[in-house]
Amino acid sequence: MSNVIVVEVTGNHRSGTAAKSGKPYCMFEAYAHLLNIPYPQKCTFYAETPQQVPQPGKYECDVIAQVRDDRLIFEVDPRNGRRISSGAPSASTPQKST
């Protein structure tokens, strides 16, 4: 079983103030690439401020397993993930002409 998951952050986020606590929050959108599922699954993550939202791109994230209230929970946080390079040639890479 793998202890990491690939999460692709889209760059879409929204922020506001929580009604009950009055604390600021930020939710950002991503897609999780799960084993044995052919398409990435849309999900949202929380951050305290928009500055904590990772840059758009793919991240390899650790999966943290915990038991909370007698239930097994798996958590992933792209803010602590490792950026995966796209593998695409950069704009500064010269192209060969034929």
Biopython code that builds the backbone (N, CA, C, O; Angstrom):
import numpy as np
from Bio.PDB.StructureBuilder import StructureBuilder

atoms = [
    (1, "MET", "N", (0.841, -1.182, 0.000)),
    (1, "MET", "CA", (0.000, 0.000, 0.000)),
    (1, "MET", "C", (0.882, 1.240, 0.000)),
    (1, "MET", "O", (1.886, 1.293, 0.711)),
    (2, "SER", "N", (0.517, 2.216, -0.780)),
    (2, "SER", "CA", (1.291, 3.438, -0.906)),
    (2, "SER", "C", (0.975, 4.405, 0.231)),
    (2, "SER", "O", (-0.173, 4.513, 0.664)),
    (3, "ASN", "N", (1.991, 5.098, 0.707)),
    (3, "ASN", "CA", (1.796, 6.084, 1.768)),
    (3, "ASN", "C", (1.752, 7.495, 1.223)),
    (3, "ASN", "O", (1.732, 8.458, 1.988)),
    (4, "VAL", "N", (1.736, 7.627, -0.104)),
    (4, "VAL", "CA", (1.671, 8.944, -0.730)),
    (4, "VAL", "C", (0.543, 8.958, -1.755)),
    (4, "VAL", "O", (0.097, 7.915, -2.234)),
    (5, "ILE", "N", (0.099, 10.160, -2.075)),
    (5, "ILE", "CA", (-0.954, 10.352, -3.062)),
    (5, "ILE", "C", (-0.590, 11.595, -3.873)),
    (5, "ILE", "O", (-0.009, 12.541, -3.343)),
    (6, "VAL", "N", (-0.933, 11.584, -5.149)),
    (6, "VAL", "CA", (-0.689, 12.751, -5.996)),
    (6, "VAL", "C", (-1.936, 13.625, -5.974)),
    (6, "VAL", "O", (-3.045, 13.159, -6.233)),
    (7, "VAL", "N", (-1.732, 14.903, -5.659)),
    (7, "VAL", "CA", (-2.817, 15.880, -5.614)),
    (7, "VAL", "C", (-2.466, 17.000, -6.578)),
    (7, "VAL", "O", (-1.367, 17.553, -6.529)),
    (8, "GLU", "N", (-3.408, 17.331, -7.454)),
    (8, "GLU", "CA", (-3.196, 18.401, -8.432)),
    (8, "GLU", "C", (-4.004, 19.628, -8.013)),
    (8, "GLU", "O", (-5.233, 19.619, -8.071)),
    (9, "VAL", "N", (-3.308, 20.677, -7.594)),
    (9, "VAL", "CA", (-3.943, 21.921, -7.143)),
    (9, "VAL", "C", (-4.291, 22.757, -8.371)),
    (9, "VAL", "O", (-3.449, 22.965, -9.244)),
    (10, "THR", "N", (-5.539, 23.237, -8.436)),
    (10, "THR", "CA", (-6.002, 23.980, -9.614)),
    (10, "THR", "C", (-5.677, 25.464, -9.567)),
    (10, "THR", "O", (-5.565, 26.104, -10.613)),
    (11, "GLY", "N", (-5.525, 26.015, -8.387)),
    (11, "GLY", "CA", (-5.331, 27.458, -8.254)),
    (11, "GLY", "C", (-6.622, 28.185, -7.926)),
    (11, "GLY", "O", (-6.591, 29.369, -7.590)),
    (12, "ASN", "N", (-7.765, 27.500, -8.017)),
    (12, "ASN", "CA", (-9.049, 28.105, -7.650)),
    (12, "ASN", "C", (-9.208, 28.063, -6.131)),
    (12, "ASN", "O", (-9.030, 27.015, -5.510)),
    (13, "HIS", "N", (-9.541, 29.195, -5.547)),
    (13, "HIS", "CA", (-9.783, 29.237, -4.105)),
    (13, "HIS", "C", (-10.786, 30.335, -3.780)),
    (13, "HIS", "O", (-10.997, 31.262, -4.561)),
    (14, "ARG", "N", (-11.393, 30.206, -2.616)),
    (14, "ARG", "CA", (-12.299, 31.248, -2.122)),
    (14, "ARG", "C", (-12.034, 31.419, -0.637)),
    (14, "ARG", "O", (-11.670, 30.473, 0.060)),
    (15, "SER", "N", (-12.223, 32.642, -0.168)),
    (15, "SER", "CA", (-11.955, 32.914, 1.239)),
    (15, "SER", "C", (-13.078, 33.742, 1.827)),
    (15, "SER", "O", (-13.882, 34.332, 1.106)),
    (16, "GLY", "N", (-13.122, 33.774, 3.136)),
    (16, "GLY", "CA", (-14.162, 34.517, 3.837)),
    (16, "GLY", "C", (-13.925, 34.459, 5.327)),
    (16, "GLY", "O", (-12.824, 34.161, 5.790)),
    (17, "THR", "N", (-14.980, 34.749, 6.072)),
    (17, "THR", "CA", (-14.930, 34.718, 7.531)),
    (17, "THR", "C", (-15.999, 33.751, 8.026)),
    (17, "THR", "O", (-17.154, 33.829, 7.607)),
    (18, "ALA", "N", (-15.618, 32.846, 8.910)),
    (18, "ALA", "CA", (-16.559, 31.867, 9.453)),
    (18, "ALA", "C", (-17.634, 32.576, 10.265)),
    (18, "ALA", "O", (-17.335, 33.465, 11.062)),
    (19, "ALA", "N", (-18.891, 32.177, 10.059)),
    (19, "ALA", "CA", (-20.023, 32.832, 10.719)),
    (19, "ALA", "C", (-19.983, 32.657, 12.238)),
    (19, "ALA", "O", (-20.202, 33.616, 12.977)),
    (20, "LYS", "N", (-19.705, 31.436, 12.707)),
    (20, "LYS", "CA", (-19.735, 31.177, 14.153)),
    (20, "LYS", "C", (-18.519, 31.735, 14.876)),
    (20, "LYS", "O", (-18.653, 32.457, 15.865)),
    (21, "SER", "N", (-17.330, 31.399, 14.380)),
    (21, "SER", "CA", (-16.111, 31.778, 15.107)),
    (21, "SER", "C", (-15.580, 33.154, 14.728)),
    (21, "SER", "O", (-14.841, 33.769, 15.496)),
    (22, "GLY", "N", (-15.954, 33.637, 13.548)),
    (22, "GLY", "CA", (-15.437, 34.921, 13.088)),
    (22, "GLY", "C", (-14.003, 34.851, 12.589)),
    (22, "GLY", "O", (-13.385, 35.884, 12.331)),
    (23, "LYS", "N", (-13.465, 33.637, 12.450)),
    (23, "LYS", "CA", (-12.087, 33.464, 11.990)),
    (23, "LYS", "C", (-12.044, 33.413, 10.463)),
    (23, "LYS", "O", (-12.967, 32.904, 9.827)),
    (24, "PRO", "N", (-10.975, 33.940, 9.882)),
    (24, "PRO", "CA", (-10.841, 33.867, 8.424)),
    (24, "PRO", "C", (-10.543, 32.434, 7.984)),
    (24, "PRO", "O", (-9.965, 31.648, 8.735)),
    (25, "TYR", "N", (-10.945, 32.109, 6.764)),
    (25, "TYR", "CA", (-10.662, 30.790, 6.205)),
    (25, "TYR", "C", (-10.441, 30.938, 4.708)),
    (25, "TYR", "O", (-10.769, 31.962, 4.109)),
    (26, "CYS", "N", (-9.886, 29.907, 4.133)),
    (26, "CYS", "CA", (-9.699, 29.848, 2.687)),
    (26, "CYS", "C", (-9.846, 28.392, 2.278)),
    (26, "CYS", "O", (-9.243, 27.511, 2.891)),
    (27, "MET", "N", (-10.634, 28.134, 1.258)),
    (27, "MET", "CA", (-10.800, 26.783, 0.722)),
    (27, "MET", "C", (-10.211, 26.771, -0.678)),
    (27, "MET", "O", (-10.482, 27.667, -1.478)),
    (28, "PHE", "N", (-9.396, 25.745, -0.982)),
    (28, "PHE", "CA", (-8.849, 25.648, -2.329)),
    (28, "PHE", "C", (-9.187, 24.306, -2.952)),
    (28, "PHE", "O", (-9.359, 23.300, -2.264)),
    (29, "GLU", "N", (-9.276, 24.320, -4.272)),
    (29, "GLU", "CA", (-9.738, 23.176, -5.054)),
    (29, "GLU", "C", (-8.549, 22.376, -5.577)),
    (29, "GLU", "O", (-7.515, 22.933, -5.944)),
    (30, "ALA", "N", (-8.723, 21.058, -5.601)),
    (30, "ALA", "CA", (-7.676, 20.181, -6.120)),
    (30, "ALA", "C", (-8.317, 18.899, -6.643)),
    (30, "ALA", "O", (-9.507, 18.656, -6.442)),
    (31, "TYR", "N", (-7.519, 18.095, -7.307)),
    (31, "TYR", "CA", (-7.945, 16.783, -7.784)),
    (31, "TYR", "C", (-6.970, 15.746, -7.249)),
    (31, "TYR", "O", (-5.757, 15.889, -7.403)),
    (32, "ALA", "N", (-7.501, 14.700, -6.620)),
    (32, "ALA", "CA", (-6.684, 13.626, -6.064)),
    (32, "ALA", "C", (-6.635, 12.475, -7.058)),
    (32, "ALA", "O", (-7.667, 12.042, -7.570)),
    (33, "HIS", "N", (-5.435, 11.986, -7.325)),
    (33, "HIS", "CA", (-5.230, 10.847, -8.222)),
    (33, "HIS", "C", (-5.169, 9.591, -7.353)),
    (33, "HIS", "O", (-4.144, 9.305, -6.734)),
    (34, "LEU", "N", (-6.273, 8.847, -7.312)),
    (34, "LEU", "CA", (-6.388, 7.672, -6.447)),
    (34, "LEU", "C", (-6.078, 6.394, -7.217)),
    (34, "LEU", "O", (-6.373, 6.283, -8.407)),
    (35, "LEU", "N", (-5.478, 5.430, -6.518)),
    (35, "LEU", "CA", (-5.182, 4.143, -7.136)),
    (35, "LEU", "C", (-6.466, 3.439, -7.553)),
    (35, "LEU", "O", (-7.480, 3.515, -6.860)),
    (36, "ASN", "N", (-6.414, 2.761, -8.680)),
    (36, "ASN", "CA", (-7.525, 1.952, -9.202)),
    (36, "ASN", "C", (-8.766, 2.757, -9.557)),
    (36, "ASN", "O", (-9.831, 2.176, -9.770)),
    (37, "ILE", "N", (-8.654, 4.080, -9.627)),
    (37, "ILE", "CA", (-9.760, 4.920, -10.088)),
    (37, "ILE", "C", (-9.242, 5.655, -11.320)),
    (37, "ILE", "O", (-8.250, 6.380, -11.233)),
    (38, "PRO", "N", (-9.902, 5.478, -12.474)),
    (38, "PRO", "CA", (-9.331, 5.986, -13.727)),
    (38, "PRO", "C", (-9.258, 7.506, -13.852)),
    (38, "PRO", "O", (-8.439, 8.009, -14.621)),
    (39, "TYR", "N", (-10.077, 8.245, -13.132)),
    (39, "TYR", "CA", (-10.088, 9.700, -13.269)),
    (39, "TYR", "C", (-9.802, 10.362, -11.926)),
    (39, "TYR", "O", (-10.224, 9.860, -10.884)),
    (40, "PRO", "N", (-9.080, 11.498, -11.945)),
    (40, "PRO", "CA", (-8.839, 12.228, -10.692)),
    (40, "PRO", "C", (-10.159, 12.670, -10.058)),
    (40, "PRO", "O", (-11.119, 12.987, -10.760)),
    (41, "GLN", "N", (-10.194, 12.686, -8.735)),
    (41, "GLN", "CA", (-11.402, 13.029, -7.990)),
    (41, "GLN", "C", (-11.279, 14.432, -7.403)),
    (41, "GLN", "O", (-10.287, 14.756, -6.750)),
    (42, "LYS", "N", (-12.302, 15.267, -7.643)),
    (42, "LYS", "CA", (-12.296, 16.642, -7.152)),
    (42, "LYS", "C", (-12.460, 16.646, -5.632)),
    (42, "LYS", "O", (-13.251, 15.886, -5.075)),
    (43, "CYS", "N", (-11.692, 17.521, -4.973)),
    (43, "CYS", "CA", (-11.789, 17.663, -3.525)),
    (43, "CYS", "C", (-11.384, 19.082, -3.140)),
    (43, "CYS", "O", (-10.806, 19.812, -3.945)),
    (44, "THR", "N", (-11.689, 19.464, -1.911)),
    (44, "THR", "CA", (-11.308, 20.787, -1.418)),
    (44, "THR", "C", (-10.488, 20.630, -0.146)),
    (44, "THR", "O", (-10.637, 19.662, 0.600)),
    (45, "PHE", "N", (-9.624, 21.602, 0.080)),
    (45, "PHE", "CA", (-8.773, 21.634, 1.260)),
    (45, "PHE", "C", (-8.904, 22.998, 1.906)),
    (45, "PHE", "O", (-9.255, 23.973, 1.243)),
    (46, "TYR", "N", (-8.627, 23.069, 3.189)),
    (46, "TYR", "CA", (-8.705, 24.329, 3.928)),
    (46, "TYR", "C", (-7.320, 24.916, 4.152)),
    (46, "TYR", "O", (-6.336, 24.196, 4.319)),
    (47, "ALA", "N", (-7.273, 26.243, 4.152)),
    (47, "ALA", "CA", (-6.085, 27.001, 4.534)),
    (47, "ALA", "C", (-6.581, 28.193, 5.340)),
    (47, "ALA", "O", (-7.743, 28.581, 5.220)),
    (48, "GLU", "N", (-5.724, 28.769, 6.150)),
    (48, "GLU", "CA", (-6.144, 29.931, 6.944)),
    (48, "GLU", "C", (-6.176, 31.198, 6.107)),
    (48, "GLU", "O", (-7.033, 32.058, 6.309)),
    (49, "THR", "N", (-5.236, 31.315, 5.161)),
    (49, "THR", "CA", (-5.161, 32.518, 4.323)),
    (49, "THR", "C", (-4.894, 32.118, 2.877)),
    (49, "THR", "O", (-4.390, 31.022, 2.631)),
    (50, "PRO", "N", (-5.219, 32.981, 1.911)),
    (50, "PRO", "CA", (-4.908, 32.683, 0.505)),
    (50, "PRO", "C", (-3.410, 32.496, 0.257)),
    (50, "PRO", "O", (-3.024, 31.809, -0.689)),
    (51, "GLN", "N", (-2.566, 33.096, 1.092)),
    (51, "GLN", "CA", (-1.122, 32.943, 0.922)),
    (51, "GLN", "C", (-0.658, 31.515, 1.216)),
    (51, "GLN", "O", (0.426, 31.119, 0.785)),
    (52, "GLN", "N", (-1.461, 30.743, 1.939)),
    (52, "GLN", "CA", (-1.110, 29.356, 2.250)),
    (52, "GLN", "C", (-1.523, 28.386, 1.149)),
    (52, "GLN", "O", (-1.172, 27.208, 1.208)),
    (53, "VAL", "N", (-2.260, 28.857, 0.149)),
    (53, "VAL", "CA", (-2.696, 27.985, -0.947)),
    (53, "VAL", "C", (-1.484, 27.679, -1.828)),
    (53, "VAL", "O", (-0.806, 28.603, -2.276)),
    (54, "PRO", "N", (-1.200, 26.398, -2.085)),
    (54, "PRO", "CA", (-0.063, 26.059, -2.940)),
    (54, "PRO", "C", (-0.259, 26.575, -4.366)),
    (54, "PRO", "O", (-1.388, 26.761, -4.819)),
    (55, "GLN", "N", (0.841, 26.800, -5.058)),
    (55, "GLN", "CA", (0.786, 27.199, -6.459)),
    (55, "GLN", "C", (0.148, 26.067, -7.265)),
    (55, "GLN", "O", (0.288, 24.901, -6.898)),
    (56, "PRO", "N", (-0.552, 26.393, -8.363)),
    (56, "PRO", "CA", (-1.141, 25.341, -9.192)),
    (56, "PRO", "C", (-0.071, 24.350, -9.661)),
    (56, "PRO", "O", (1.042, 24.736, -10.016)),
    (57, "GLY", "N", (-0.431, 23.083, -9.654)),
    (57, "GLY", "CA", (0.491, 22.043, -10.091)),
    (57, "GLY", "C", (0.255, 20.751, -9.334)),
    (57, "GLY", "O", (-0.646, 20.658, -8.500)),
    (58, "LYS", "N", (1.079, 19.754, -9.635)),
    (58, "LYS", "CA", (0.959, 18.440, -9.000)),
    (58, "LYS", "C", (1.922, 18.337, -7.822)),
    (58, "LYS", "O", (3.066, 18.788, -7.878)),
    (59, "TYR", "N", (1.411, 17.722, -6.748)),
    (59, "TYR", "CA", (2.185, 17.544, -5.528)),
    (59, "TYR", "C", (2.078, 16.097, -5.066)),
    (59, "TYR", "O", (1.008, 15.492, -5.129)),
    (60, "GLU", "N", (3.193, 15.551, -4.603)),
    (60, "GLU", "CA", (3.192, 14.241, -3.970)),
    (60, "GLU", "C", (3.029, 14.491, -2.476)),
    (60, "GLU", "O", (3.868, 15.142, -1.853)),
    (61, "CYS", "N", (1.947, 13.973, -1.907)),
    (61, "CYS", "CA", (1.605, 14.272, -0.511)),
    (61, "CYS", "C", (1.601, 13.000, 0.328)),
    (61, "CYS", "O", (1.165, 11.941, -0.124)),
    (62, "ASP", "N", (2.088, 13.123, 1.545)),
    (62, "ASP", "CA", (2.036, 12.008, 2.486)),
    (62, "ASP", "C", (0.601, 11.804, 2.954)),
    (62, "ASP", "O", (-0.146, 12.763, 3.145)),
    (63, "VAL", "N", (0.228, 10.542, 3.135)),
    (63, "VAL", "CA", (-1.081, 10.199, 3.687)),
    (63, "VAL", "C", (-0.872, 9.917, 5.174)),
    (63, "VAL", "O", (-0.084, 9.047, 5.545)),
    (64, "ILE", "N", (-1.581, 10.658, 6.018)),
    (64, "ILE", "CA", (-1.456, 10.513, 7.466)),
    (64, "ILE", "C", (-2.667, 9.735, 7.983)),
    (64, "ILE", "O", (-3.806, 10.175, 7.828)),
    (65, "ALA", "N", (-2.415, 8.580, 8.595)),
    (65, "ALA", "CA", (-3.488, 7.755, 9.157)),
    (65, "ALA", "C", (-3.606, 8.045, 10.653)),
    (65, "ALA", "O", (-2.606, 8.094, 11.369)),
    (66, "GLN", "N", (-4.852, 8.236, 11.116)),
    (66, "GLN", "CA", (-5.121, 8.513, 12.527)),
    (66, "GLN", "C", (-6.393, 7.795, 12.949)),
    (66, "GLN", "O", (-7.227, 7.438, 12.116)),
    (67, "VAL", "N", (-6.530, 7.588, 14.249)),
    (67, "VAL", "CA", (-7.789, 7.111, 14.813)),
    (67, "VAL", "C", (-8.350, 8.263, 15.630)),
    (67, "VAL", "O", (-7.707, 8.751, 16.560)),
    (68, "ARG", "N", (-9.551, 8.690, 15.276)),
    (68, "ARG", "CA", (-10.207, 9.801, 15.973)),
    (68, "ARG", "C", (-11.642, 9.379, 16.278)),
    (68, "ARG", "O", (-12.386, 9.003, 15.373)),
    (69, "ASP", "N", (-12.026, 9.440, 17.539)),
    (69, "ASP", "CA", (-13.368, 9.022, 17.969)),
    (69, "ASP", "C", (-13.678, 7.601, 17.505)),
    (69, "ASP", "O", (-14.764, 7.322, 16.997)),
    (70, "ASP", "N", (-12.708, 6.712, 17.689)),
    (70, "ASP", "CA", (-12.842, 5.296, 17.324)),
    (70, "ASP", "C", (-13.024, 5.072, 15.828)),
    (70, "ASP", "O", (-13.511, 4.019, 15.417)),
    (71, "ARG", "N", (-12.640, 6.046, 15.013)),
    (71, "ARG", "CA", (-12.756, 5.898, 13.558)),
    (71, "ARG", "C", (-11.392, 6.103, 12.914)),
    (71, "ARG", "O", (-10.608, 6.954, 13.334)),
    (72, "LEU", "N", (-11.128, 5.306, 11.888)),
    (72, "LEU", "CA", (-9.889, 5.425, 11.140)),
    (72, "LEU", "C", (-10.036, 6.551, 10.127)),
    (72, "LEU", "O", (-10.980, 6.561, 9.338)),
    (73, "ILE", "N", (-9.098, 7.504, 10.146)),
    (73, "ILE", "CA", (-9.159, 8.680, 9.277)),
    (73, "ILE", "C", (-7.832, 8.801, 8.534)),
    (73, "ILE", "O", (-6.765, 8.604, 9.116)),
    (74, "PHE", "N", (-7.907, 9.127, 7.240)),
    (74, "PHE", "CA", (-6.721, 9.380, 6.429)),
    (74, "PHE", "C", (-6.747, 10.835, 6.001)),
    (74, "PHE", "O", (-7.730, 11.296, 5.421)),
    (75, "GLU", "N", (-5.671, 11.561, 6.282)),
    (75, "GLU", "CA", (-5.610, 12.984, 5.949)),
    (75, "GLU", "C", (-4.462, 13.254, 4.988)),
    (75, "GLU", "O", (-3.421, 12.599, 5.033)),
    (76, "VAL", "N", (-4.680, 14.241, 4.115)),
    (76, "VAL", "CA", (-3.688, 14.671, 3.134)),
    (76, "VAL", "C", (-3.660, 16.194, 3.167)),
    (76, "VAL", "O", (-4.713, 16.830, 3.216)),
    (77, "ASP", "N", (-2.475, 16.782, 3.141)),
    (77, "ASP", "CA", (-2.355, 18.243, 3.134)),
    (77, "ASP", "C", (-1.383, 18.669, 2.033)),
    (77, "ASP", "O", (-0.169, 18.558, 2.206)),
    (78, "PRO", "N", (-1.908, 19.158, 0.896)),
    (78, "PRO", "CA", (-1.030, 19.565, -0.209)),
    (78, "PRO", "C", (-0.070, 20.693, 0.158)),
    (78, "PRO", "O", (0.953, 20.870, -0.505)),
    (79, "ARG", "N", (-0.382, 21.457, 1.202)),
    (79, "ARG", "CA", (0.518, 22.542, 1.615)),
    (79, "ARG", "C", (1.860, 21.990, 2.074)),
    (79, "ARG", "O", (2.868, 22.696, 2.033)),
    (80, "ASN", "N", (1.881, 20.721, 2.515)),
    (80, "ASN", "CA", (3.120, 20.072, 2.946)),
    (80, "ASN", "C", (3.656, 19.107, 1.895)),
    (80, "ASN", "O", (4.597, 18.360, 2.160)),
    (81, "GLY", "N", (3.061, 19.118, 0.705)),
    (81, "GLY", "CA", (3.457, 18.196, -0.354)),
    (81, "GLY", "C", (4.741, 18.603, -1.057)),
    (81, "GLY", "O", (5.232, 19.721, -0.904)),
    (82, "ARG", "N", (5.274, 17.663, -1.833)),
    (82, "ARG", "CA", (6.474, 17.894, -2.630)),
    (82, "ARG", "C", (6.057, 18.110, -4.080)),
    (82, "ARG", "O", (5.375, 17.267, -4.664)),
    (83, "ARG", "N", (6.460, 19.226, -4.656)),
    (83, "ARG", "CA", (6.071, 19.576, -6.025)),
    (83, "ARG", "C", (6.655, 18.557, -6.995)),
    (83, "ARG", "O", (7.821, 18.176, -6.884)),
    (84, "ILE", "N", (5.829, 18.117, -7.953)),
    (84, "ILE", "CA", (6.256, 17.186, -8.991)),
    (84, "ILE", "C", (6.462, 17.992, -10.259)),
    (84, "ILE", "O", (5.574, 18.734, -10.678)),
    (85, "SER", "N", (7.636, 17.850, -10.877)),
    (85, "SER", "CA", (7.876, 18.592, -12.116)),
    (85, "SER", "C", (6.999, 18.025, -13.218)),
    (85, "SER", "O", (6.723, 16.826, -13.259)),
    (86, "SER", "N", (6.564, 18.909, -14.115)),
    (86, "SER", "CA", (5.620, 18.511, -15.160)),
    (86, "SER", "C", (6.273, 17.654, -16.227)),
    (86, "SER", "O", (5.591, 16.867, -16.883)),
    (87, "GLY", "N", (7.590, 17.790, -16.417)),
    (87, "GLY", "CA", (8.266, 17.012, -17.445)),
    (87, "GLY", "C", (8.145, 17.633, -18.817)),
    (87, "GLY", "O", (8.781, 17.167, -19.763)),
    (88, "ALA", "N", (7.337, 18.683, -18.950)),
    (88, "ALA", "CA", (7.183, 19.366, -20.232)),
    (88, "ALA", "C", (8.365, 20.301, -20.434)),
    (88, "ALA", "O", (8.882, 20.858, -19.466)),
    (89, "PRO", "N", (8.803, 20.483, -21.684)),
    (89, "PRO", "CA", (9.910, 21.402, -21.919)),
    (89, "PRO", "C", (9.509, 22.823, -21.572)),
    (89, "PRO", "O", (8.385, 23.246, -21.844)),
    (90, "SER", "N", (10.428, 23.553, -20.973)),
    (90, "SER", "CA", (10.124, 24.934, -20.601)),
    (90, "SER", "C", (10.195, 25.832, -21.824)),
    (90, "SER", "O", (10.729, 25.438, -22.860)),
    (91, "ALA", "N", (9.658, 27.039, -21.704)),
    (91, "ALA", "CA", (9.634, 27.983, -22.817)),
    (91, "ALA", "C", (11.042, 28.410, -23.209)),
    (91, "ALA", "O", (11.267, 28.805, -24.353)),
    (92, "SER", "N", (11.996, 28.338, -22.279)),
    (92, "SER", "CA", (13.361, 28.759, -22.584)),
    (92, "SER", "C", (14.176, 27.666, -23.263)),
    (92, "SER", "O", (15.290, 27.924, -23.718)),
    (93, "THR", "N", (13.637, 26.439, -23.339)),
    (93, "THR", "CA", (14.345, 25.349, -23.988)),
    (93, "THR", "C", (14.236, 25.509, -25.497)),
    (93, "THR", "O", (13.128, 25.550, -26.031)),
    (94, "PRO", "N", (15.376, 25.600, -26.200)),
    (94, "PRO", "CA", (15.299, 25.771, -27.657)),
    (94, "PRO", "C", (14.739, 24.523, -28.323)),
    (94, "PRO", "O", (15.056, 23.404, -27.921)),
    (95, "GLN", "N", (13.921, 24.713, -29.324)),
    (95, "GLN", "CA", (13.323, 23.626, -30.084)),
    (95, "GLN", "C", (14.135, 23.409, -31.355)),
    (95, "GLN", "O", (14.585, 24.371, -31.977)),
    (96, "LYS", "N", (14.325, 22.148, -31.744)),
    (96, "LYS", "CA", (15.036, 21.856, -32.987)),
    (96, "LYS", "C", (14.101, 22.091, -34.162)),
    (96, "LYS", "O", (12.947, 21.665, -34.144)),
    (97, "SER", "N", (14.602, 22.764, -35.170)),
    (97, "SER", "CA", (13.784, 22.966, -36.373)),
    (97, "SER", "C", (14.128, 21.891, -37.384)),
    (97, "SER", "O", (15.279, 21.468, -37.485)),
    (98, "THR", "N", (13.129, 21.452, -38.130)),
    (98, "THR", "CA", (13.350, 20.396, -39.120)),
    (98, "THR", "C", (13.182, 20.909, -40.511)),
    (98, "THR", "O", (13.333, 20.153, -41.471)),
]
sb = StructureBuilder()
sb.init_structure("model")
sb.init_model(0)
sb.init_chain("A")
sb.init_seg("    ")
for serial, (resi, resn, name, xyz) in enumerate(atoms, 1):
    if name == "N":
        sb.init_residue(resn, " ", resi, " ")
    sb.init_atom(name, np.array(xyz, "f"), 0.0, 1.0, " ", f" {name:<3s}", serial, name[0])
structure = sb.get_structure()
